[in-house]
């Protein structure tokens, strides 16, 4: 468990930060944090000028403006003794997206989790999980909790108020088949439901999803992946690489495999599966809920990063809940799987494929999507990608430019009855590359966060350290007061889940 200590001196900050001038209100700024194989942690402030216009074309993104986004280094230092594997930023502590109380957590195979104050850029200390195993993923489900997973199969839940260990969950070690030798293991990914009461995890060498009851701190059940999932999607291993909840958690969840994504409903039944075209390995997946076009209702989007340097965006059609699964069809046309599940009813629609204009189309290791800070620009987002060559690119997306036409039928076979519904999509000019930055290092992970102008050149002195520390400890006052020491020691006792603070209600 981590030991709270007095903060160190501020990490390395660029000398030119003190010379930064306030940008006009029309510009948009945010910060990028990236980890690398070289143990170095990058912090960049990117400023996107308002003159960046939308080009034309869906495959090649073009910037018609002579101005591009500017990148200013915020910090650059060696954060770990080995390569940085993953990082996470806590959600805002207030409603305006400020960074005054946000925390950055980083981890590597050195079994330690480093904590930093994102606003003051100071070191908060180090967490040492009791399993002493390399960390595989970090998640901030709320401002009051941090979840880490490791190669030993443990899921550790920490309280950010005092960084005490709230609970530890353990995934059983998979048993090897006859003649099989298992190398390594652990949890690949974990996803917490927006309510903070449930969590899903996928592990190495396991072809299943585990569900955890975060109200009691115990396993709630497992779902073995059905054999009906195509081998083209799952790949050779068949294990889930990443699990994410779909927007709001009301539509279910999704599991990312080696070459594609499988959509599950709230009933854990497969509702759809798809791969990219052409087929390529998938490295990251995220879901969005945005309004497409002018005056249209919100739609669910799935964004994938591929091995061949693309960011592919799919539209996930909503199924009609009021209609039965099969309506006015002959019994011989009803497809029933061997395991008794319903046939897949969701067929994602390709909206756009974003690729850089430069020839170095290497694999996208990670990406993040940040909404425009202005409430008047709800349809605009910023897409930040990092490839294996160390190049960070920022794209400006305007989903209001995407137009969805009427659904039409397309003949898929020789018989007239063999038709398939096709959605007419026009996505010309919805994306533009605002700029790029070469870190000259191999990027492993990336995230983005809002930036405050007041933090541009801030340097805390020793007299202010104690005041900041008190402010942090009180920022989550009441969020963990319902959990006392007796409840933590008693196994199986309810400890309230992860959503007991006011933000999660």
N, C-alpha and C positions, 0 to 999 in steps of 0.2 A: 504494500500500500504506500502511497506517496507520502512524503514528509514535507510539510510546508516550511519554507525557509524564507529568509529575507531576500528580496529581489536583488538580482545582480545589476550591474551597470547596464544601461541600454545597449542593445545589440547594435552592430555596425550600421550606421545611417549615412547615406550619401551626403557629401559635403555641400552639394549644391541645393539641398533641401531648404536651407535658410534663405536662398535667393528666389524661392518660388513666389510668384505673384498670383493673386486671385484671378481666376479665369472668369470670363463673362458668364452671366447666368445662363446663356444659351448653350454653353458647352456642357458635356456630360463626362463625369469622372468616376472611376471605380478602381479598385485595386485587385491585382492578380498575385496569388501565392502559389509557387510551384516548387516541388521537390525533385531531386535528381539522383542519379546513380553515384554522382561524385560527392555525396553527403552534403551538398550545398543547398541552402534554402533561399529561393529568390522571392523578393517582394517588389512589385512594379505598380506604379500609378499610371493608368492610361487615361488620356483625355481625348474624347472624340469630338471634333469640331462639328458645328451644325451644318456646315456646307457639304458634308458627305452626302451625296445623292445616291439614289438607287439606279443601278445599271439595268441591263436587259439580259435575259437568258436564265435558264434554270441550272444548267450544268456548270457554266463558267461564270463566276461572280466578278463583276467589273465595277470599278470606282470611277465615275465620270468626273469627279472633282479633282482639282490639283492639290488639295489639302488632304492629309492623312492623319491618323491618330498619332499622338505623341506619347512616348513611353519614358517615364522618369523612375530610376531606381530608388526604392525606399529602403531596402536592406538587402544585404548579401553576406552570408556567413555560413560556416560549417556547423550544422545543427546536431549531427550524430556521428558516431564512430564508424558507421557503415551507411550504405545507401538508404535514402529516405523512401519508405515503402508506401505510406499513406498519410493523409492529413485531413483535418476537418476544422470548420469554424463554427462557433456557437451562434445560434440565432440571435437577432437583436433583442435587447432587454426592454426596449420601449417600442411604441407603435410606429415611429417615424424612420426606422431602419438605421438608426445611429450606431456607431461602432465604439462608443465610449466604454462599453462594458462587455465587449465581445472577446472571446478567447480563441486562440489558435493552438491546436494540438497536433503534434507530429510524432511519427514512430518509425522505427527501422528494425532490422533483425537483431539489434543490440539489446532487445527486451525492455527498453525504456521508452516512456512517453514523455516528451518535453512539452511544456505549457508556456505560452507567451500571451501577453496582453497586446491585442491587435491595435489599440489606439495609441498607447504610449510606447509600444515596441520594446517592452521590457520582459525579462525572463521571470516567470512565476515559479519555476521549479520543475521537478521531475517526478513522475509517477512510476512506481515499480510494481506491476501486477503480481500477486502472490504466486501465480503459476510459473513465473520466470521463463516464459516462452515468447518467441518473436511474435509481435502483433501483426495481424493480417488486415484489420480494418478498424476505423474509428468513426463514430457517429455521435452527433449531438442531437438527440430527439427533442430536447427542450433546453432552455437556458439553465436548468437546474441539474441536468444529468449528462454524463458522458459514458458511452458504451464502447468497450474495446473487445475485440475477439483475437484469439491467438492460435498458434499451430498445435497447441495441446488440446484444443477443442473446448476451451473455456470462454464464457461470455461474462465479462466483468462490468458491473454497473457502479459508477462513481457519482458521488454527490459533489457538485461544483462549489457548494457553499464552503465546505472545509476539506474537500477532496478525500473524504472517507469512503471506504468500500461499502456500498449499499447491499450488494448481493453478487453471487457468482453462480452461474449456470454452467452445466457441463454436458457436452455432446458425447455420447458413448463412442469409443474407438471402433471403427468398422472392422469386422473380422475378414481376413483375406480368404479368397477362394483357394481350393487345392491347387498348388503349384504357382500361386500368385504371391508376389512380394510387394508389399505396400511401402513406398518411400514417402516420408513426410505425411502431413495430414493437417487437420484443423479446420476452422470455420472459414469459408471463403467470403461470405457476405451476410449481413444482417439488416433487416428493415423493420422499423417500428411503425405500427399503425398510428395515424394522426391522433387517435384518442389516447394513446399512451398505455393502453391496456394489453395489447397483443404485439408479438414480434414474430417474424419469420426468419429462418436462417437456412443456408445451404452450406454443405461441408464437402471437403475433398474426399474422393473415393466413395461417395454416397450418392445414390440416385433417388434422392427424396428431398422433401422440404419439411423442416421441423417447425412446429408452432409452439410458442412459449406464452404462458399466462403470466404477465408481468404484475398482476395483482397479488399473486401468491408466490411468484418466483419459481414455478415448476413447469415442466413440459406439459403441453396441452394435447399433443398428438403429432402424428407424422403422416405425410402423403407420399407414397411411392410414385414416381413418375410412370404414367401409363405407357405400355409398349406401343401404343398407337402413335406416339410422337415420332416423326420421321428421323431416321438416322442422319440425314443430311443436316438437320437442325442441331441435334445433340452432339454430334461429333463422335470421336472414338471413345472418349472417357465416359460420356453420358452424364457427367456430374454438372450441377448448376454452378455457374461461375458468379452470378450476381442475382439477387432477388430484390425487387422494388414493388412498393404499393402503387397502384394506378391512382390518378388524381382523386384525392379525397378519401381513398380507400373504399368507396362505395361500389365501384365496378369490379373489385377483386385485386389481383396482383399479377406480376409477370416475373418469369425466370429467364435470365439470359444464359444461353449455352454457348458452345464454341462457335457456331456458325449461324445462330439465329435466336429468336425470342419466342417463347410460348406464353399465351395469355390464359390466365385462370380466372374464373368467376369467383364470387364470394362463397360458392358452394364447392370450390376446389375442383371443378370440372373444367377440362380443357375447352376453351371457347375459340381458340385460333392459334396458329403457329405460322411463322414466316421467316424467310431468309432474304438477304439482299440480292439484287440482280445487277451485275454478276455476283455469284456466291463468293463471300469473303469472310474471314474471321472477324468476330465482333469483340471490341475491347471495352465498350462502355455503353450504357443505355440510360435514358432519362425520359420521363413523361411530363407533358405539359397539358394545360387546359386553357385554350385561347379562343378568341372570337375570330373566325375567318371571314374576311370581307367586311363590308359595311352593313351594320344592323343585323348580323347573323348571330345565331346562338353559339354558345361555347362548344368547342369540339375537342376531343382527346387526341393528342399527338404523341407519337413515339419517335425519339431521336436516337440514332445509332451512330457509333464511331467504328470504322472498319480498318482492316489491315492495309487496304490499298489507298488509304489517305482520303476517304470520303466521309462526310457527315450526311447521313440519309434520314429524311423526315417522312414519316408515314402518318396517314390519317386513320384512326381507329373508329370505324362506323359504330354508332350506338345501336344496340339491338332493341327492337320494340318489345318492351316488357309486357305490354298489354295483350300482345298476340301470342298464341301458342307457338311452340317450337315448330310444329308441322301443321299446316293449314291447307285443306282442300288438295291433298296429294294422295296418290294411290299408295297402298301399303308397300308395294314393291319398290317405290322410290324412296322410302324411308330408310336411311342409313343408320344402322345400329352397330356400334363397335363390339368387338369380341368380349370386352370386359364390362359391357352393359352401359357404357357412357353414351351420352348424346353426341351426335356428329358436330363438328366444328361449324359455328354459325357466324364467325367474324372473319372477314377477309380484308386486311389492311390495304389502304390505297396509297401508292407512292405519290407524295406531293412534290418533293424536290431532292436533288442530290447536290450538295455543296462541295466543291473541290477548289483548291487554290489555282490561281492562274500560272504559278511557277511550275517548272517541271519536276520539282522534288516532291512527288506525291508519296511520301512514306507514311507508315502506319500512324494513326491517331492514338496516342497512348491514353489521353484523357481529355475531357472537355467539360465546360460548365455553361449554364445559361442564366443570365441575370436580367430581370425585367427593367425597363426604363424607369428611372426614379420619378419622372413626372407623371402625375395622375392623368394628365391630358394625353399621354402617349401610351395608353394601355395595350395597344396592339404591337408595340415595338419592344424588341429584346436585343440583348447583346450576347452573341455566341463567341466563346473563347476556347480555342483548341490548342493543343500542344502535341507535336509529333515526336518521334523517337530521335530526330536529329537536333532537337532543342529549339525549334522555331515555334514561337507563340503567335498565333494569328487571332485577330478580333474581327468579327463580322457583325454588321448591323442588320437586323431582321425586322421586317414590317409585315406582319401577317394580314394586315388589312388589304395588301396587294393580291392576296390569293383569292381567286374566285372559284367557287364550286358550282358547276352547272347541273343540269338535270340528269338523273340517272337514266342510262340507256342500255339496251340489251345487245350483247354481242354474241354471234354464233360461235360455239366452241367445238361443234362436231358436225357430222354429216346430216344428222337428223335435225329437224326444225325444233324439236323439244330441247335439244342440247344447247341451251343459251346460258349466258352469264351476265349478271348486272354489272355495268361498268359506270363509274362516276367520272364525269367530265371535269377535269381540274386544270386551271390556268394559274401557274405560279410564276409567270415572267416578272422579273424585276422586284422580287420581294427581299432579296439579300444582296449585300455589298460588303466587300472586304475593306474594313476601315484602316487597317495597318497591320504590320507584323514586327516582331522583335526576336532577334537571334541571341539566345542565351549561351551558345557555344558549349552546352552541356546536354547530356541525355536526360530528358524529362521523364519522370516516372508517375507523377500525380500532380493535379492542379485543382484549384478552387478559386472562386472570386467572391468579393464582398464589397459593400458600399464603402465609400471613403468620405471622411469629413475634412473640410478645408482647415479646420483648427488643428488637425493632426499632421499637417504637412511638414512642419519643422520642429515638432515638439521634442524636447529632451528633458526628462525628469531628473531633478537633483535629489540628493539624499534626504533633504528636509520634506520633500513631497511624497516620498515613498510610503511612509506610514499612513498618510492620509488616503492615498489611492488604495492601499490594502484594506483599510476599513470600509471604504466605499464598495469594494468588490464583495466583501463578506456580507454586507447588508443588502446588496442588490437583490438577493433571492430570499429575503426575510419572509418566513412563513411558508416557503415552497417545500421545505423538508421538515417542518416542525412536527408533522403528524407521524414521523418515523422516529421512535426512540430506540435506545440501545437494547431494551428487552425484546422488542419485536424483531430486531435484526438477528439476535442470537437464536431465537426460537425458529426452527425450521418449519416451513409450511405456513407460518403466520402471515396474514396479509400485510403488505407494506405499502400499498397504495398505488402501485404502478408508477408511470412516468408522467402522468398528466394532472397532478394535483395542484400545480401552480395556476395562477389566474389566466395565463396566456393560453393554456391548453383547454380551458373550460369552454 
